[in-house]
């Protein structure tokens, strides 16, 4: 580190004699003395600071993935005014090495290193908010060389975590019911996982749709779910025993969000149920003074929803034709389960007939109040008409012969009137 002097100093020595002695005098040209000045200079030194990067979670660390900054500061981390900000990125092994700084003077220097986006969460990555203060000491080894030494804190590894947000999957289906209107909440559906464990249950809306609670899927992979209808005990309903499989493939989009590809069966999840209403059998028996009596008459019956027989059901008036026999039956279906109906014999217009009308001696209705409850049960109501033995032809409810008699009488009356008018006109 020493630069030696190249100076040359010239001088004279003047020798003389004085007072019996030899004398000498040194005479310099430009200097009053001989002085060689050497210069000592320690060479500059360089130092490159470095830190480490670690990434955890479902993502591999790649070169250049993260950026860091370094700035000259004081010992408390406060940046020096107008200090340049230097950047560096990580390599594939997680090393972050800044460009080397050159030092020409001994002393102490401080640097603040931190990660860009420190403390933020971006695209699923949570960035480390740590700040690293490095002390650099420059010393002269007295042999012409400056020496740099860095003092790092204990932790110089920036730990980032990648965590993709789970995806929410909503599985849904549709229920159809043939035979009657669908009611909200009357059918139940079950969702199970690959191992058959029940995950959730759902009921139908009034429009037939149903959906399970959202599934939160956090990990990549293929998920298998099954959906089936829980068999209930609604009367008249045939349940759909189909078991559907749904495959959900979950992938990480690499930007912090799981994505789901839901693969339904080709026709979707559709359950088709059918409903057949209850039935009642109504048997009409005609007797005369207690003995069976064959008849060609037709009779009328209806169902009522109240005991006073004022509200006829939606099923209307039904005809029982005897067709020459003493007993005939009809079946009225599409009855609402759990509902009570009142059976009555009526006229053509649905007016209940009282005992004794139209020459009927008695009208006996057995089990006139019917409660339709059980699926497959067909209760029977018996209506017995006991006629009076006629001296002349008795009139029966809706008897065709009686209607013919009325028609003939009306025709004769019309002919008589027409004839009278004709003769009066002729006379005129």
ZATOR-528822 format. One line per 4 residues: for each residue x, y, z of C-alpha. Coordinates in nm, 4 decimals, padded with zeros to 6 digits. Layout:
# ZATOR-528822
X,Y,Z; ...
//
This chain:
# ZATOR-528822
00.0000,00.0000,00.0000; 00.3053,00.2288,00.0051; 00.4002,00.4437,-00.2898; 00.7679,00.5312,-00.2618
00.9037,00.8785,-00.3346; 01.0730,00.9313,-00.6658; 01.2281,01.2613,-00.5647; 01.5970,01.3357,-00.6276
01.7551,01.5993,-00.4110; 02.0734,01.7718,-00.5264; 02.3096,01.9555,-00.2960; 02.6711,02.0724,-00.2700
02.9280,02.0302,00.0006; 03.1641,02.3262,00.0081; 03.4935,02.2392,00.1839; 03.7216,02.5147,00.3163
03.9907,02.5931,00.5690; 03.9501,02.8292,00.8502; 04.1587,02.8966,01.1515; 04.3637,02.5984,01.0939
04.0661,02.3665,01.0546; 03.8850,02.2148,00.7588; 03.5277,02.3294,00.7180; 03.2316,02.1858,00.5214
02.9058,02.3550,00.4199; 02.6076,02.1783,00.2615; 02.4267,02.3864,00.0074; 02.0796,02.2609,-00.1225
01.9465,02.3752,-00.4482; 01.5772,02.3886,-00.3526; 01.5446,02.2256,-00.0164; 01.6652,02.3094,00.3215
01.6851,01.9434,00.4162; 01.6599,01.5997,00.2702; 01.2977,01.4727,00.2987; 01.1541,01.1810,00.1066
00.7717,01.1649,00.1313; 00.6081,00.8272,00.0726; 00.2287,00.7762,00.0388; 00.0258,00.4923,00.1924
-00.3114,00.4046,00.0299; -00.5289,00.0947,00.1053; -00.6990,-00.0503,-00.1987; -01.0782,-00.0409,-00.2355
-01.2838,-00.3436,-00.1362; -01.6165,-00.4848,-00.2522; -01.8969,-00.6670,-00.0754; -02.2197,-00.8214,-00.2069
-02.4995,-00.8581,00.0462; -02.7384,-01.1508,00.0261; -03.0492,-01.2915,00.1925; -03.2652,-01.6004,00.1403
-03.6164,-01.6668,00.0121; -03.8385,-01.9589,00.1191; -04.1801,-02.0414,-00.0308; -04.4218,-02.2844,00.1313
-04.7586,-02.4117,00.0167; -04.8777,-02.5706,-00.3042; -04.6394,-02.3799,-00.5297; -04.2794,-02.4296,-00.6398
-04.0252,-02.1496,-00.6065; -03.9052,-02.0213,-00.9425; -03.6105,-01.7988,-01.0328; -03.7021,-01.4316,-01.0446
-04.0291,-01.4903,-00.8685; -03.9728,-01.2367,-00.5903; -03.8007,-00.8976,-00.5825; -03.6111,-00.7317,-00.2976
-03.4788,-00.3830,-00.2302; -03.1659,-00.2579,-00.0530; -03.1071,00.1002,00.0568; -02.8365,00.2748,00.2621
-02.9716,00.3754,00.6018; -02.8718,00.4614,00.9554; -02.8433,00.2103,01.2342; -03.2171,00.2457,01.3057
-03.3214,00.1661,00.9518; -03.4032,00.5210,00.8442; -03.2962,00.5619,00.4797; -03.0198,00.8094,00.4052
-03.1579,01.1038,00.2058; -03.1224,01.0572,-00.1693; -02.9815,00.7098,-00.1209; -03.0208,00.4901,-00.4266
-03.2526,00.1910,-00.4036; -03.0959,-00.1260,-00.5395; -03.3056,-00.4291,-00.6384; -03.2391,-00.7998,-00.6717
-03.4423,-01.1146,-00.7362; -03.4190,-01.4681,-00.6087; -03.2670,-01.7577,-00.7955; -03.4213,-02.1053,-00.8191
-03.2534,-02.2073,-00.4914; -03.3897,-01.9086,-00.3004; -03.0663,-01.7074,-00.2914; -03.1021,-01.3312,-00.3258
-02.7680,-01.1662,-00.4054; -02.7364,-00.7903,-00.4573; -02.4742,-00.6348,-00.6819; -02.1474,-00.5740,-00.4935
-02.0845,-00.2316,-00.3390; -01.7348,-00.0745,-00.3645; -01.5836,00.0819,-00.0533; -01.2952,00.3317,-00.0613
-01.2974,00.4417,00.3007; -01.2944,00.2638,00.6273; -01.6078,00.3065,00.8355; -01.9473,00.1609,00.9247
-02.2355,00.1350,00.6816; -02.5950,00.0170,00.7345; -02.8379,-00.1223,00.4812; -03.2080,-00.2009,00.4943
-03.3241,-00.5054,00.2930; -03.6900,-00.5924,00.2512; -03.9193,-00.7674,00.0095; -04.1276,-00.5879,-00.2456
-04.4991,-00.6164,-00.1560; -04.3975,-00.6809,00.2039; -04.6951,-00.7738,00.4210; -04.9396,-00.7985,00.1310
-05.1373,-01.0927,-00.0038; -05.1370,-01.1120,-00.3823; -05.2620,-01.4005,-00.5977; -05.2641,-01.6326,-00.3013
-04.9128,-01.5444,-00.1816; -04.8640,-01.3869,00.1597; -04.5457,-01.1768,00.1494; -04.3087,-01.1590,00.4437
-04.3098,-00.8189,00.6154; -03.9655,-00.8720,00.7709; -03.7001,-00.5985,00.7404; -03.3327,-00.6952,00.7578
-03.0740,-00.4373,00.8716; -02.7168,-00.5337,00.7790; -02.4122,-00.3612,00.9297; -02.1054,-00.3440,00.7051
-01.7714,-00.2590,00.8674; -01.4781,-00.1491,00.6468; -01.1299,-00.1702,00.8021; -00.7701,-00.1203,00.6814
-00.5519,-00.4247,00.7280; -00.2412,-00.1979,00.7158; -00.1080,-00.3993,00.4308; -00.2667,-00.1863,00.1638
-00.6090,-00.3407,00.1548; -00.9516,-00.2353,00.2890; -01.1455,-00.5265,00.4353; -01.5288,-00.5482,00.4434
-01.7231,-00.7493,00.6967; -02.1057,-00.7827,00.7099; -02.2932,-00.8414,01.0305; -02.6349,-00.9966,00.9590
-02.9216,-01.0402,01.2036; -03.0090,-01.3933,01.3080; -03.2924,-01.4347,01.0555; -03.2221,-01.3421,00.6938
-03.4763,-01.5782,00.5320; -03.7935,-01.4272,00.3948; -04.0747,-01.6798,00.4285; -04.3645,-01.6502,00.1891
-04.6660,-01.8780,00.1857; -04.8823,-01.9693,-00.1105; -05.2338,-02.0721,-00.0247; -05.5059,-02.0935,-00.2891
-05.8496,-02.0033,-00.1615; -06.0981,-02.2919,-00.1537; -06.3627,-02.3165,-00.4215; -06.7325,-02.3314,-00.3360
-06.9367,-02.5909,-00.5221; -07.3179,-02.5871,-00.5266; -07.4751,-02.9163,-00.6275; -07.8387,-02.9040,-00.7310
-08.1135,-03.1063,-00.8958; -08.4786,-03.1102,-00.9922; -08.7833,-03.2999,-00.8709; -09.0868,-03.3737,-01.0884
-09.4125,-03.5133,-00.9556; -09.6701,-03.6472,-01.1977; -10.0306,-03.6724,-01.0850; -10.0658,-03.3708,-00.8586
-09.9104,-03.0375,-00.7690; -09.5757,-03.0478,-00.5950; -09.5599,-02.9033,-00.2438; -09.2537,-02.7303,-00.1020
-09.0422,-02.9420,00.1297; -09.2249,-03.2723,00.0859; -08.9331,-03.4628,-00.0721; -08.5856,-03.5117,00.0774
-08.2537,-03.5669,-00.0977; -07.9205,-03.6927,00.0374; -07.5637,-03.6033,-00.0621; -07.2840,-03.8475,00.0246
-06.9096,-03.8595,-00.0357; -06.6997,-04.1299,-00.1997; -06.7135,-04.3426,00.1147; -07.0884,-04.3116,00.1565
-07.0753,-04.0645,00.4419; -07.3728,-03.8298,00.4474; -07.2555,-03.4738,00.3845; -07.5843,-03.2880,00.3578
-07.9572,-03.3219,00.3046; -08.1949,-03.0952,00.1164; -08.5646,-03.0600,00.0393; -08.7410,-02.9415,-00.2741
-08.8673,-02.5915,-00.3411; -09.2194,-02.5375,-00.4680; -09.0873,-02.5283,-00.8269; -08.9196,-02.8676,-00.7840
-08.5607,-02.7466,-00.7620; -08.3375,-02.8362,-00.4705; -07.9796,-02.7540,-00.3749; -07.7357,-02.8590,-00.1071
-07.5266,-02.6271,00.1069; -07.2106,-02.5062,-00.0663; -06.9195,-02.7500,-00.0521; -06.5861,-02.5887,00.0365
-06.3106,-02.7788,-00.1427; -05.9567,-02.6789,-00.0427; -05.7316,-02.9342,-00.2105; -05.6639,-03.0301,-00.5680
-05.7961,-03.3641,-00.6811; -06.0997,-03.5573,-00.7994; -06.4015,-03.5767,-00.5717; -06.6889,-03.8215,-00.6142
-07.0338,-03.7473,-00.4717; -07.3617,-03.9349,-00.4911; -07.7132,-03.7934,-00.4753; -08.0262,-03.9946,-00.4077
-08.3813,-03.9383,-00.2944; -08.4806,-04.0453,00.0535; -08.7795,-04.2745,00.0296; -09.0687,-04.1323,00.2272
-09.4144,-04.2475,00.3184; -09.6367,-04.0040,00.1316; -09.9501,-04.1980,00.0355; -10.0014,-04.2529,-00.3335
-09.6436,-04.1515,-00.4211; -09.4000,-04.3767,-00.6054; -09.0443,-04.2702,-00.5257; -08.7521,-04.2543,-00.7689
-08.4717,-04.4889,-00.6643; -08.2078,-04.3513,-00.9013; -07.8621,-04.2853,-00.7536; -07.6657,-04.0165,-00.9353
-07.2884,-03.9717,-00.9323; -07.1283,-03.6285,-00.9624; -06.7544,-03.5859,-01.0222; -06.5858,-03.2622,-00.9178
-06.2282,-03.1990,-01.0355; -06.0515,-02.9279,-00.8345; -05.7406,-02.7541,-00.9701; -05.5276,-02.4615,-00.8568
-05.5231,-02.1748,-01.1049; -05.1823,-02.0656,-00.9755; -05.3178,-01.7249,-00.8809; -05.4515,-01.8055,-00.5407
-05.7863,-01.9610,-00.6299; -05.9004,-02.3196,-00.6577; -06.1213,-02.3929,-00.9576; -06.3859,-02.6646,-00.9841
-06.5069,-02.8541,-01.2893; -06.8416,-03.0093,-01.1936; -06.9341,-03.3073,-01.4097; -07.3026,-03.3927,-01.3748
-07.4644,-03.6964,-01.5372; -07.5587,-03.6271,-01.8982; -07.9241,-03.5633,-01.8137; -07.8487,-03.3799,-01.4902
-07.9909,-03.4789,-01.1540; -08.3618,-03.5317,-01.2112; -08.5932,-03.7357,-00.9917; -08.9303,-03.8323,-01.1390
-09.2012,-03.9339,-00.8949; -09.5613,-04.0207,-00.9652; -09.8730,-03.9762,-00.7611; -10.1970,-04.1712,-00.7836
-10.4811,-04.0364,-00.5721; -10.7040,-04.2381,-00.3463; -11.0172,-04.4191,-00.4650; -11.3620,-04.4910,-00.3336
-11.6008,-04.7582,-00.4614; -11.9687,-04.6700,-00.4616; -12.2153,-04.9576,-00.5004; -12.5802,-04.8992,-00.5775
-12.8296,-05.1689,-00.4810; -13.1969,-05.1551,-00.5783; -13.4501,-05.3498,-00.3756; -13.8249,-05.3555,-00.3592
-13.9698,-05.4114,-00.0145; -13.6403,-05.5680,00.0852; -13.6008,-05.8031,-00.2100; -13.3534,-05.7479,-00.4923
-13.5051,-05.5647,-00.7851; -13.3612,-05.5441,-01.1331; -13.3688,-05.2026,-01.2918; -13.2704,-05.0201,-01.6098
-13.2584,-04.6867,-01.4305; -12.9608,-04.4584,-01.3871; -12.8757,-04.2942,-01.0589; -12.6455,-04.0075,-00.9643
-12.3955,-03.9754,-00.6809; -12.1468,-03.7070,-00.5747; -11.8808,-03.6448,-00.3119; -11.9110,-03.3523,-00.0740
-11.6463,-03.1956,00.1447; -11.8786,-03.1012,00.4294; -12.1215,-03.2966,00.6393; -12.4099,-03.0645,00.5484
-12.3626,-03.1637,00.1803; -12.3382,-02.8038,00.0606; -11.9875,-02.8102,-00.0948; -11.9450,-03.0582,-00.3782
-11.5901,-03.1843,-00.4395; -11.3996,-03.1215,-00.7618; -11.4998,-03.4653,-00.8888; -11.8548,-03.3608,-00.9826
-12.1612,-03.5771,-01.0370; -12.1143,-03.9430,-01.1354; -12.3653,-04.1763,-01.3007; -12.4485,-04.5287,-01.1904
-12.6301,-04.7227,-01.4593; -12.8096,-05.0353,-01.3427; -12.8323,-05.1874,-01.6944; -13.1020,-05.4337,-01.5965
-12.9368,-05.5497,-01.2793; -13.0055,-05.4954,-00.9139; -12.6534,-05.3833,-00.8255; -12.3919,-05.1679,-01.0006
-12.0692,-05.0004,-00.8919; -11.8453,-04.7148,-00.9936; -11.5035,-04.6052,-00.8679; -11.4166,-04.2397,-00.8164
-11.0406,-04.1792,-00.8077; -10.7973,-03.8915,-00.7680; -10.9050,-03.8366,-00.4097; -10.6779,-03.6435,-00.1747
-10.5224,-03.8626,00.0917; -10.6039,-03.7659,00.4461; -10.9191,-03.5843,00.3406; -11.2732,-03.6661,00.4471
-11.5462,-03.6968,00.1830; -11.9194,-03.7296,00.2292; -12.1037,-03.9506,-00.0190; -12.4606,-03.8753,-00.1213
-12.7063,-03.9744,-00.3888; -12.8071,-03.6719,-00.5952; -13.0181,-03.5704,-00.8873; -12.8689,-03.4919,-01.2252
-12.7608,-03.1505,-01.1030; -12.5865,-03.2689,-00.7870; -12.8615,-03.1847,-00.5398; -12.8660,-03.4420,-00.2578
-13.1794,-03.6595,-00.2624; -13.3731,-03.7040,00.0567; -13.5387,-04.0282,00.1496; -13.8804,-04.0792,-00.0106
-13.8318,-03.8645,-00.3212; -13.9312,-03.9949,-00.6635; -14.1197,-04.2909,-00.5213; -13.8178,-04.4166,-00.3274
-13.9200,-04.5688,-00.0020; -13.5786,-04.5362,00.1641; -13.2290,-04.4405,00.0688; -12.9732,-04.6065,00.2928
-12.6075,-04.5058,00.2639; -12.3632,-04.7246,00.4488; -12.0337,-04.5592,00.5467; -12.1362,-04.2296,00.3923
-11.8313,-04.0506,00.5450; -11.5061,-04.1740,00.3943; -11.1563,-04.0695,00.5066; -10.8991,-04.1433,00.2368
-10.5796,-04.2241,00.4234; -10.3873,-04.5303,00.3248; -10.2198,-04.5895,-00.0080; -10.3874,-04.8719,-00.1964
-10.6965,-04.8772,00.0248; -11.0215,-04.8605,-00.1716; -11.3051,-04.8085,00.0750; -11.6582,-04.8919,-00.0362
-11.9794,-04.7013,00.0165; -12.3092,-04.8797,-00.0354; -12.6272,-04.6986,-00.1355; -12.9449,-04.9053,-00.1068
-13.2665,-04.7853,-00.2650; -13.5743,-04.9750,-00.1436; -13.8630,-04.9006,-00.3774; -14.2324,-04.9214,-00.3048
-14.4136,-05.1937,-00.4931; -14.5949,-04.9997,-00.7642; -14.9582,-05.0220,-00.8450; -14.8483,-04.8669,-01.1689
-14.4980,-04.8108,-01.2896; -14.2971,-04.6444,-01.0165; -14.0826,-04.3440,-01.0923; -13.7151,-04.3962,-01.0095
-13.4382,-04.1464,-00.9921; -13.3563,-04.0553,-01.3505; -13.5793,-04.3382,-01.4879; -13.5716,-04.3284,-01.8680
-13.9341,-04.4555,-01.9057; -14.0693,-04.1735,-01.6951; -13.8793,-03.9219,-01.9021; -14.0318,-04.0821,-02.2118
-14.3824,-04.0481,-02.0630; -14.3241,-03.6787,-01.9923; -14.1969,-03.6336,-02.3482; -14.5034,-03.8089,-02.4980
-14.7417,-03.5972,-02.2931; -14.5626,-03.2824,-02.4033; -14.5809,-03.3943,-02.7656; -14.9553,-03.4644,-02.7443
-15.0134,-03.1249,-02.5873; -14.8151,-02.9581,-02.8651; -15.0129,-03.1464,-03.1351; -15.3413,-03.0526,-02.9710
-15.2444,-02.6887,-02.9594; -15.1272,-02.6957,-03.3212; -15.4528,-02.8609,-03.4303; -15.6633,-02.6042,-03.2498
-15.4744,-02.3226,-03.4148; -15.5123,-02.4906,-03.7556; -15.8892,-02.5338,-03.7281; -15.9364,-02.1800,-03.6021
-15.7446,-02.0436,-03.9012; -15.9437,-02.2671,-04.1417; -16.2722,-02.1481,-03.9900; -16.1654,-01.7886,-04.0383
//
